[in-house]
Amino acid sequence: MKSALVLSGGGANGAYELGVMKALFKGESSSTNRAPLELASLAGTSIGAFNAAVLLSGYQGSWPDAVAALEHIWFDRMAADGALSPNGVFRYRPNFLEWVDPMRFASNPMPPLRELADDASFIARDWMARLSAFVSASGGLGSRFADLIDLSTFLTPEPSDTLVHEAVNAARLRQSPVALSIAATAWAKGLIRVFTNQEFTDENADRIVRASGALPGIFPAVPIEGELYVDGGIVANTPLKPAIDAGADVLHVIYLDPAPGAIPVRPLGSTIGAMGRMFVAQFAATMRRDLDVAARVNRDVAKGKDKSNRALTIHLYHPLEDAGGVLGMLDFHLDRLKLLAEHGYKNTIGHDCARSGCIIPK
């Protein structure tokens, strides 16, 4: 029986995956019969792609050690120490809140000043280009005004670009006996592309991981081999099929959205809140559809009606409470990340297949 770990997207909520992995690899969950999980394959999308690539980059015979190295990167490199502190994933352009922190200027005031100058120059160039397009473009005023709005102007993924470059070891990914599948979306075609071990060349490894997490409108698309790619979660937020195609019989699937019913309907509605609920409902519906297909295949295999497929066991792990919606995905505060990891660990130790809706073949 070959086991796979499937890691979904969800931004900062990806810290939950740390706790689940820690319990699985230490053999503390009933889903592995209290035995340490051994992997034949890994699949990931968005932040799950980052976790998968960094985990496999750090794997040298011990999965618990690889998880500990990944945890170090989350808590010591990615996390923000305070509400005004920068995180290691993205930076607001410019972030005036950081300017009220005197520690930013205590040792050397020049880097923050240069950063502000660079940000001002970038925003000026970007808006000049947009205004020029607004004047010269055809079409109605509504669509032309809409083209002026782009949040990625005020966010830069430079910190995560550096982090991915330092944390992902392309040679180890290519040489690993563990099959790796990373999902990204071809932006022009809207089609999923799954990148596997041998495609993680020294030139493209960083780009593949960054592309899988490039949420449109927030982070820019990433060019790979002449084509632009964005977040794989647009098409496959929880990439079950690549893990199945890699030969897995038992899938341990971590997805980062609670059941839609766990998210309270606010008495005062908001656009951000509505978008968050919409994404959760969409991802939950897609997950349920995939699980229904797996359950149907299992029934047909058990009855002898399907000779071409094999029975699958799918264990599911996900937060039991509201994870903060869209804004939670961007909240890398250290205390919050540690709490998410702790919840993932405790939920996995107390894993209950009936409550979690796992697919177990008869």
C-alpha positions, 0 to 999 in steps of 0.5 A: 500500500502506497501512501500520499500526503496531499496539501491544499492551499490557504495562505497563512492557514497552511500552518495548520498543515504543520501540526497535522504532519507532525502527528502523522510522521510521529505515529500519533494518529489512529489514521496510521494505526499509531505508526509513523507515516511513510510517504511514496508521494507528495502533492500540493497547491499554493501554500501546500506546494510550498510546504511540500517542496520545502518538506521534501527539500529537507528530507534526508531519511527522517520525516520528523526532522524535515517537519521540524525544519519546515516549522523553523522556516514558518515560525522564524522566517515567515511569521510576523512578531507583532501587529506592525512587524513585517512578515517573510511572505509579502510586504505592503508597498508602502507599509506606513504602519511600520514607520511608527515602529522606532526599532525600524530606524534605531540601528540604520534609518537608510534601508527604510528610506530607500525602501520607501523611495523604491515603493514610491517609484514603483507606484508612480510608474505603475499608475502612469502606465495604467492612466496611459492605458485608460486614456488610449483603451477602447470600451466603456468607462466602467471597464476602463476604470476597473482596469485601474484597480489592482491590489498587487500594486500595493503588495510585493512578494519579494520576501517570499521570492527570497524565502523560496529560493533559499528553502527549496533544494532543486537537486533534492527534489529531482533526485528524491524517490518520493514522487512530487506533484505541484499544481499551478494554473496556466493563466491564459488557458485556465488549465491545470498543469502538474509539475513533477520531480524532473521538472524542478530544474535549477532554473524553474524550481523556484518559479514553480513553487511561486507560481502555485501560490501566485493568487491573481490580483494579489501576486503577479503571474510567474513566467515558466517556459514562456507561459504565465502561471498563477495559483493552482487553487483556481482549478485544483485547490486540493490536488487529489488526482496527481497523488492518485496518478502517482500510484497512491492507495492511501491518501492523507488529505489536509485542506484548510477550510472548515465546513461552511457551517462552521463559519458564522453568517455575520449580521452585518455583511461585507464584501471581504466576508462574502468572498471568504464564504464563497471560496469556502463553499466552492472548495467544499463543493469541489472536495465533496464531488471528488470524494463522491467519485472516490466512494463510487469507484470503491463501491464498483471495485468491491462489487467487481464492476470496475476492473480498471481502478483500485480501491482508495482510502482517503483520510481527511484533516481540516480545521474545525473552526472558522480560520478567518476567511480571506483576511486570515489567509494573509495573517502571518502573526506568530501567535496565530500560526502557532495556534493553528499548528497546535490545532492541527496537531491535536485534531490529528491525534484525536482523528475520527474517521466518521466525524471527518468523513473519511473514505474507507473501502469495504 
